[in-house]
């Protein structure tokens, strides 16, 4: 990016998709009025710490990059509502992600996630959670704290069991569990009275709980 770019103080929407960017200026956080930042389809491996100064940012799309690790300061974006991290190389989410109290949509599909941090229970406004195509073997107890969740996709992972606290996600309408290693479903799934779409194709189930 050209020198002086970060002096555009009045920018609110910035799209830098598909530009082969390998890094962002260290003073990127000077763009303090940004509400939407799209950096999809680049070659980014990380974000500068100054990004945490974007206190008005509502949408951050860094999908389709080479990011292996998300910095803890990702939790310092109080206005963030949408966070798109799909198609990267992320193996762990920092627990600080759970500080994003206004986040509505989190997409971490097609990464290398091995676990889901307990701290994600702090995402009390979350309605959409996409964790498809990762390496997740279990879900934390905190999944039950996401009571506003309506769409949860965790297909094509390595789930052996489904945490019974999923039954506390009382507003869940769509639960996609396709292509895991589930041998049974918890009885608590019967509590999901608003569920309209449940997909458990290609698992190891031999029966369904009568509560369904």
N, C-alpha and C positions, 0 to 999 in steps of 0.2 A: 504494500500500500504506500502511496506517496507520502513524503514528509508533510506535516501540517494537517494531515487528514483528521487528526483527533481534535482540531480546533473548530470543527463544525458543531458548535455547542447546541444548536437548535434542532439537530437531527432527532426525529422521533422514530422513524422507520428506516432500517438499513438492511438491504439484501446483498449479500456477497456470495451467492451460490455458484458452485462449479467454476472456480477461478484458480484452482491449483494452489491455493494459499497454504503455506507451511506453518506460519505463525502470525500472531497479531501483535501490533505495537504494544510495548510495555505500558504506555499511557492510554490504552484504549478506554479505560474507565472515565476519561475526561468527557466522554459523550453522555453526560449525566441525564439528558432528557430522552434517551432511547426508551421506547416501549416495546419495540419488536426488533429482534436481531436474528437474521437467517444466515447461517454459514454452512449450509448443506453441500455435500459433494465437494469437499476440499481435501487437503492432506494434513489437516491439523492433528497434532499429537497432544495438545493441551490448551489451556486457557490462561492468560496472564492473571495474576492476582488482582490487578486493578479492576477486573470485571466485577468484582464484588461491590464496586462503587456505583453500579448501575441500579440505583434504588427504585427507579420507576419501571424497570424492565418487566413486562408481562409475558412475553413470548420469547423463548430461546430455542432455536433449532440448530443443533450441531450434529444432525444425523449424517451418516455416510462420510465419516472421516476416519482417522487412524488413532483415535483416542483410546488409550489403554487404562488410564486412571483419571477419575474425576477429582478435582481438588476439593478439599474441605470447604473452601470459601464459596462453593456453589450454594451453600446454605445461607449466604448473606444477601440474598435477593428477595426482600420482603414482599414485593408486588408480583412475583412470578406466578403465572397461572398455567402456563404450558411449557413443558420441558421435553424436547425431542432428542433422544440419544441413540436412536436405532442405527443399526449397521455400523457399529464401531467394534472395538476389541476390549471392552470393559469387563473385568473379571469381578470387581467388587464395587459397591456403592458406598461412599462414606456415610457414616451415621448422621452427619450434619445435614444430609438431604432432608431429614425429617423435620428440619426447622422451617421448611417452606409451607407455612400454614395456609397460604392462599392458593396453593397448587391444585389445579383441577384435573390436569392430564399429565401423566408420566409415561413415556414410551422408551423402554430399554430393550426392545425386541432385537433379535439377531445380534447378540453380543456373546460374551463368554462368561456371563454371570454364573457363579457357583453357589451363591447364597443370596438371601435377601436380609438386610440388616434389621434388627429389632427396632432401630430408630425410625424406620419408615412408618411406625405407628403414629408419628407426629403429624402425618399428612392428613389432617382431620377434614379438609375440604375436598379431598380427592374423589373424583367420580369415575375416571378412566385410568386403568392400570394395565399396561401392555408389557408382558415379560416373555413373549413367545420366542422360541428358538434360542434357548440358552442351555445351561448345564445345571440347573437348579434341582436339588434333591429334596429339599423340604422348605416349608414356609414357616416364618416365625409366629409365635403366639400373638404378636402385635397386629397380625392381619385382621383380627377381630375388631380393632379400634377404628378401622376404616368404614365407619357406618354409613357414609354417603356414597360409597362405591356402587356404581351401577353396571360397569363393564369391567370384567377381569379376564384377561387372556393369558394363560400360562401353558399353552400347548407346546408340544415338541420340546419337552424338558426331560428330567430324570426323576420326577416325583415318584417316590415309593408309597407315600401316604399323603393324605390331604389333612392338614391341620383342622381339627374339629372347630376351632374358633372361627372358621369360615362361616359358620352358622350365625354369627353375630353381625354379619354384613347384611343387615335387614333390608337394604334397598337394592340389593344385587338383582339385576335383570338378565344379565348375560354372563355365563360362566363357561369358559372354553378350556377343557382339559385334555384335548386330543393328543394322542401320541406321547403318553407318559408310561409309567410302570406301575400304575395303581392296581392293587389287587382288591381293594374295597373302598367304599365311600363312607364317611362318618355319618352317624345317625342325624347329627345336627344339620345336615344339608336339608332336612325336612323343614327347617325353620325359615328357609328362604322363600317366603310366600309370594314375593314379587317376581320370582324367576320365570322368564319366558323362554330362555334358550340355554339348555344344558347339553354340552357335547362332550362325551367321554369315549369317542371312537378310538380304536386301536390302543386299548389298555389291557390289563390282565383281569378284568372284572369277571366273576362268575355269577354274581347276583347283585341286586340293588337293595339298599335298605328299604324296609317297608314304609319308612317315614316319607319317602318320595311320593 
